[in-house]
Amino acid sequence: MTIQSAISREIFTPLHENLLTVIEVRKRRRRRLTFIPAGRKGDYITFLCLSVTNKKPTQVFITKVKQFEFSPQFEKRSHWSLDQLRRVDGIDPDKDSPEFDLVFDHRSDQWIAASSAEKCMFIQILYHLCQHYWESQRESSVTAPPVGQKLTSTPASSTPTSSTTSTSSEQTIVLEKKKKSRDVPRPTEFVNCQSKLLGDACSLNIIIYRCKIFLHRMRNSMTSAPEPSQ
């Protein structure tokens, strides 16, 4: 069973979410975990996961999952929606590199992926998820009528009362437009990302990245495997 299959079955299937991709990451500045219970090893592996809900309207989540040493189980640690994701920083737009930053409403995480291919695949999938999500949010904000707005008809004859009513209605509409402009969703910003990860990236790139990730993980597992006793 692959890591993605194991995490999906243990963490996301019970939540009725579809796991799209998983990458292994580590912090560029790793902090000491003082909250780890006594007796538990401090060594762990961190995974970043992208998932979507099975129910409509579809929600997209970024989830941090950890697996501690000597434990076969995965633990869900943090959970963010796309509404909380403000910026994705690819660090270097000119070459493949494993570093990237995720900036949320109230925190910022600096990551290093296990390989450049994992980072590239993660950002490419995340970008297209953001494009679809924020487009649907904009359409919803445009089609939804302003709350409390009423249609008023003015009489044909011009009277002081009708003029006052018309002015009041115009002021109400202006205020509603200002409120509506403030309520328009602010999409996630992608900066310092390679152009091949954005725009109309084809699914072939995803396949290439997955192959590179598979080979990288196989090479690491063979390197870390204990040598047979003589």
N, C-alpha and C positions, 0 to 999 in steps of 0.2 A: 504494500500500500504506500502511495506517495505521501509526502508531507501535506500537500494540498488536500488530498482525499481525507486524511486523518483529521486535519483541522476542520474541514467542512462537516464531517460527520459528528465531531465532538462539540463544536462551538456554534456553527451556523445553521445546520439542519434543524435543531430544536427551536431556533428563532424564526424559522420559515424564511431564511435568506439564502440567496444563491451566491456562493463564493466564486468570484471571477478570477482572481489571481492572488498569489502569496509570494512575498520576497523576504529573504533573510537580511536583517539590517543590524547595525550597532551604532551607538551614539559616538559622534566625533569627540565629545567630551563626556565621558562616562562618569556618573556620580556614584558614590558609595550608597548602597541601599541599606538604610538603617532600620527599615520596617520589616525586613525578612525575619520570620519567626526563628526562634532558637532551634538549632539542630538542622536547619535547612541550609544546603549549600548555596553560596552566593553566585556561582557560575550558572549562566542561563543563556538561552538563545532567544532573540527577539525576532518576531515576524510582523510585517505590515500586510494587512489583508484589505482587499477591495470587495465589497459585497453589495448586492441589491436585494430589496425586499420582493417577495413573490406577489404581494397584494398591491393593487392600485390605490392611490397614486404611488408610483415607484419612488422609493427613497434609496439613496446611495450612502454607504457608510465606509469610513476608514477605521479599521480596528487594529489595535496593538495586542498581539498575543505572545505570551512567553512560555517557554518550556525549560524548567529547571533541570539541572544535572541530576542524573539517576532517576528521573521521573518520566514515565511514559505519557503523562497527561499534559494537556495544554491548558493554559489559564488566560482568560480574557482580562486584559488590564485597563485599556482605555478605548473609548468609542466616540467618533466624531461624525457629524453629518456634513454634507457639502455646504450647507448654509453657514457652517462654522469655519470652513476653509477659505482663508483670504488670499493666500499666495503660495505658489509652488516655484521654488528657485532651483534651477538646474545647475547653478554654480558656474559652469563653463559651457558656453554655446558653441565652441569650436571643436571640441573633441569628446570622445566617450570617456566618462569618468563616473565613479560610483557615488560621488557625493551629491547630496541634494538636501534642501530644507523645505519643511512644511510649516507654514505660518497660519495659526488659527486665531480665533477672536481673543483668547486670553493666554496663549502660550505659543512658543516657537520651538520646533525640534530640528536638530541638525543631525542628519543621518549619513551613514556610509553603507551602501548596499554590499552584499557579498561579492557582487561582480557588476561591471558596467552594464552587462546585458539585462540583469535584473532591474536595475534602475531605469533603463530605457523602456523596458516593457511596462513597468509600473506607471511611468509618467505618460506613456502613449495611451494606455487604457484609461487612466485617470482623466486625461485631457478630453477624450471623446465622451466619457461619462459626464464631465462638466458641461461640454457643449450641448448635449441633449437635455440635461437637467435644467440649465439656466435658460435655454430656449423655451422650454415648456413653462418655466416660471414667468418669463416675460409675456408669453401669450396669455397666461392666466391673469396677469395684472392688467393687461390691455382690455380683455373681454369682460372682466368683472366690473359692474357698475359701481360708482362711488357710493359709499355707505351714507345714507341719509339724504341723498339728492332726490328732489322731487321735480317733476315736469310741471311748469306753470305756463298758462296761456294768458297773454295780455289782451285786453279789450281793444277794439278797433279805434275807439275814441281815446284821445289822450287827455288824461285827468291827472291832477297832482297825486292822487292815491295810486293810480296805476304806474306813474313814473317812479314813485318811491318803492313800490313793489318790484318793478323791473330792476332798479338799482340794487336793491337788496338781493335779488336773485343772481345778478351778475357778480356781486361780491361773494356770494355763497359758492358759485361755480369756480371763481378764481381761487378761493381757499381750498376747495376740493381738489383742483388741479395741482396746487402746491403740495397738498398732502399726498396726492397720488404719486407725484414725482419723487417724494421722499420714500414712498413705499415700494418703488421699483427695485427689484432685487439687484444686488451688486454682485456681478459674476466673479468667479475666482480668477486671479491674475497669474499668468505663467510668464516667468522672466528667466533669462539666461538659459533657455532650453534650446536644444538643437532643432533646426527646422524640420528634420526628418521625423521628429516625435510629434509634431503638431501638423495641422492641416489635414490633407487627405492621405494619411498614411494607410497603406493597404495591409490586409491581414497577413500577407507574406512576411512582413517584418516581424509580426508576432510569432510566427512559426520559427523564424530564424532565431529570435531571442530565446524562445523556449528550448530550442536545440542547444544553444550555447549554455543556457542555465543547466540543462540536464548533464551536459558534458562536464561543466565546472563542478557540479555536485558529485558526479561519479569520480572525478579526479581527486576531490577532497576526501571522499570516503575511502578510496584506495590508499591514499597517503596516510590517513589516520588509522587504518586497520592494523591491528597488532601482528607482528611477524610470527610465523609458526615456530613453535619450539623445536629445537633440533633433537 
